[in-house]
Each structure stands twice: as C-alpha cells, then as structure tokens.
Amino acid sequence: MSDPEPRTFRALFISDVHLGSKAAKADFLIDFLRYHDAEIIYLVGDIVDGWRLRRSWHWPQSHNDVVQKLLRKARKGASITYIAGNHDEFARQFQGVHFGGIVVADRAIHETADGRRLLVIHGDQFDTVVHNQRWLAYLGDHAYDAAMLVNRVVTRLRHLLGLPYWSFSSWAKVKVKKAVNFIGSFQTVLSEEARRSHVDGVICGHIHHAAIESYGDVQYINTGDWVESCTAVVEHFDGRMEILTWAHVLPEASAGNEALVPVDIIDLKGRAAQAA
C-alpha cells in the first residue's frame, strides 16, 4: 500500500523547531511535512536555535533534512515567510531578503480566506525578561535544557514500561502557578498588540504552548513547538483555524529506539486503502 497524498491546507504555521538543539524533534517535523502541505507557510520564529549553536555545534542530518524539505516546498510554489524569533534573531538583519524562495521578516499580516487580518509575530518582543534581563533569559534557557533532560529520562522510563510518550516539561508548564500566570499574561499582551495593530487576531509562538483563544474581539493563536508537543496551526480553505498535534512516541518491541507513530497516519492510510 502506497502512502496517501498529503492533506492540503490554505496556510500552515510552524514555530519553535529549535534546529541545532538536541531537543528538536526534527524527525517528527519531517514526517508531518510529508503528510501536510499548504499554499502559504509561515515559520513563526526560533526555527534555528542560534543560542545553542553558539554554545556547542549540533546539526545532524535530520536537521538538514527539515531545511531541504521546506526549500523543496518553496520550489514547488508554496509562499514561505520566515519570521525571526529571539533564538534566531540573527535573521532579523535579513528582513526582506529571499533565500531559496523563503522571505525573511520580523512580522507579517496574514489575510484569511474569510477576510480576517492576523498579525504573525514570534512574540519575544513582548517578553520583558528577554529584552530587559538578558542574563536571566540565558539562565532560563539553561534551566529549560535541564527540564528537557528530565523529560528524556521520563520518556525512557515510560518506554521501558510500555507507556506512550508524555511530556514532563509540558505538564510542569501548566501545573506550576508562575508558568500559568506567565502564559496568561503573554496571551493578554499579544492580544493587546493585535488591537493596537488594528487586526483581528495574532498568531505567535515563543512560549511553547499551543492555544486558540478569544480575547473579546481578538483571536489569540499560538502554534506551540517541535521540542515538546509537536504542534502546528493550519488554516482550512474556509478560513477556520485548527491546531494539529502530529506524533506520539510509542514503544517498539524490536528496538531500543523511540518509534514514530503520527497521530493522523492511521486514518490517512485507512482512507488511502479504501480509495484503492
């Protein structure tokens, strides 16, 4: 049975891949891009992790494959915009420049099929720690590395016990009161920026917490990340926005490695079999 055709959307929004870090789930993203396509693609910041690359070089083939996959989509006609974030802030000096069909920007306005205007921005510009206490941001980055190390240990233990993938760091983020308060404040500030920009909503990344919320007359959308939750936001051809969570890590009886089992793949292949 051959693989099914990719699901096609009007627009696709991906952020916080952190290529160059060991925590990046590049294989998951490659698999997601294999089964999902879009006319318009926004890379909403922190696609490359310049902070970690400066500390130690880590760039396996899978990270290069993500870049090649995106360039291939651009060659096939997808309109791709790279929004710079804080971890890839080096890209901000190249605003307006095209690289292999991908244009770099600090922010963009996306017009949906149903006529709404959405501000697309990474969101770090409104994180006071990143801009006013840079040393604390770097300290927090190291703490995040430690959390991801704990996450890998928990994942391995669950693997040995025959349990599916579960993110300790994502769980902690929504359980720790200060983290919950920060997420809420971030969403409020970004929604206010959308109002100041006279648009109908905002699409951002930065805090690794996917969400679609309404703040009065403004819609707040966060794409999540490809380090913990493996989420993306898509726009359907009628303008409806949706969060897609792509993969689970399940035990594989014949090997000690993690097995990639995409969430939607069983349904996709089932439909392909029926069509055949």
N, C-alpha and C positions, 0 to 999 in steps of 0.2 A: 504494500500500500504506500503510495507516494504521499509526501507531505502536502497538507492543504494549502490553498492560496492564502496569502496574508489578509488579515482584516484591514480594510482601508477606512481611514477617518479623514475628516476635513483638516484637523490640526492635531498635533501631538506636542506635549510639553514635558520635558525631562530636566531634572536638575540634580545637583549634588551627587555626581557619579564618583568624584574624587579619584580619577585615574592617577596613578603614581603612588597611591597608598595601598598597603596590604589588605586593608579592609574593603576595598572596592570589589563589588560583585560583578565584575566585567562579564563573566560567562553568562550570568542571568540576563544582563542587558543585551548581549549579542543574541541570545535566544529570543528575547522579547522583540527585538528589531526584526528578526527573521519572520515573525508571525504578525507583525503590525506595521502598517505603512500609513503615510499621510501626505497630503498635498503641501502642507505647511508644517514645519518642525521648528520649535523653539528649544534651545539648550539654555536653561534658565540659571546659569552660573554654577561655579565650583565643579565644572566638568573635569578639569585638570586640577590636581592638588599641588600647587606650587610651593606651599609651606612645607609639605613633607618631602618633596623632591629636593628642596634646598638642604634638608637635614640628612637625607640619605636617598640615593637613587634606587628606585624600584619601578621597573617598566617591563613587565612580562609580555609575551606575545599576545595574550588576551586583551591587554590594554591597547595595543597597537591595532588589534582586530576591530575594536569598537570604533576607533578613528576611521579606519578603512571602510567600515560598514556605513558610517554617516556620510563620508565622501562619495561613496557609491550611490547613496540615495540622492545626493545633490546632483550627481551626473545624470541620474535618471529623471531629473526635473523637479524634485522637491525643493521648495523655497525654505532654506535653513538660516536661522538667525541665532548667533551665539551671544547671549547676554553675559557679560563678565560678572563674576562674583568676587568675594574677598580672597578666597584661596587661589583664584586665577586672575587676580587684579592686574597682573602684567598685561592682560589682553585689553585693558581699557585704553592703553596708548594707541591701539589699532582700530579705534572706532571708525566705522565706515569702510574699512578695508575688507576685501574679499579674499578668502583663502580656499581655493578649490571649490568655489561656488557657495561658500559659507560666509555670511557677512557678520562682522563683529559690531556690537552696540552696547551701550550702557543700560538702555531701556528701550522699549518699543510699545506701540499701540496696536493691539490685535483687534480686528473687526470680525465679529462672529457672523454666522450665517443668518441669524435672526436680528441683526442690526445693532448689537451692543458693542461698545468700545471698552476694551480691557487693557489696563496698564500691565505690561510684562516687565518685571524687575526682579533681581535676585533677592533684595531685601536687606542686605548687610548695611546699606546706607542708613538704616533706621535702627541699627543695633548700637546703642551708646557704648557698650563695652568694646566693640570692635574699633570704634573711632576715637573714643576718649581715654580708654585704658588699654592700650595695645598690648602691654605686657600681660595683663590679665587675660586677654583673648588668647595669647600664645600659651599661657598656663592652662587655660580651659581646653585648648587643643590637645595638650599632653594628657590632661585628665580624661578627655574623650578617648584617646588612644588606650588608656588603661581600662576604660569601660568596655571597649571593643575587645581587649584581650580577655576580660572576664566573659564577654559574650561568646568568644571562640571556645573557651573551656566549657561553658554551659552547653554549647552546641555539640561538642564532642561527647560529653556525658549523656546527653539526650540521645545521640546517635547510638551509643553503646547500649542504651536501654530500649532501643527500638522506637523512640518517640520522634515526632516530626520537629522541624525547625521552629524555634521560638526565640525571639529577640529579647534578651535581658535588658539591653540598653533602651529599647523602645518601651518596655514595661516600666522601667525605672523613671523614664521621662514623664510618663503620665501619672505616676504614683507620687513622685516627690513634689511637695507643695510648691517650692520655689520654681521648679521647672514648669509646673502647670500655670503658675502666675505669669512667668515669662512668656509662655506661649500665648496666653490670653492677651497680654499687653502688646505683644508683637502683632497679633492679628488686628487689634484695635488701631494701632499706629498705622499699619499698612492700609487699612480701610479708610482712615482719615486722609492719607496721601492720595488715594483714589478720588475722594471727593474734591480735594484741592486741585487735582489734575482734570476735573470735570469729565470723568469717565464713569462707566457703570460698574466697574469692578477692578480687581487686581489679581494677577497670577504671579506667584513668587515661589521661592524655595528657602534656603538658608537654615531653617530650624529643624529640618529632617522630620517633619510632622505633617503628613498629608491631610488635607481637610478641604471641604467645600462648605462655607458658612455664609449666612446673610447677616449683614450689619445694617439694619434699616434698609435703605435703598441701594446699598452697595454689596456686591458679592465678593467674598474673600476666598481665593483658591490657592492652596499650597500643593505643590507637586510631590512632596515627600523626598525620597532619596533612593540611591542604589548602593547604600552601605548597610543599612539595617532592614528597611521594609520593602525595597524593590517595588516602588510605585511610580506611576506616571499619570498624567491627566490627558484625556482626549476630548476633542470636540467632535460630536456627531454632525452629520450633514444638515440637521435641523437646528443646530446651534446649542444643543444640550451638552453640558459638560459632565464628565464622569471620571472618577478615579479608578484606575486599573491596578490591581496588585498581581504581579506576574507569577512568582515562583515560590514553591515550598522546597525545603531540603528534607528528604526522606532517607531512611536507612537503606543501604544497598547490600544485600546479603553476600554478594560475591566479592566485594571490595571494601577497603577501609576508607575510601574517599566518600565525600558527600555526593548524593545523586540529585541531579537537577530534574525536578518534575514540575513543569509550568502549570499554573492553576487552570488556565483555559485550554490546555493542549488536548485533554481527553475529549472535551466537547468538540473542539476543532476537528480532530481526527475522526471522531464519530460521524460528524456531518459529511466529511470527505468520503468516508466509507459508504455512507448511504447514497451520496451522489454518484459514486462509482457503480 
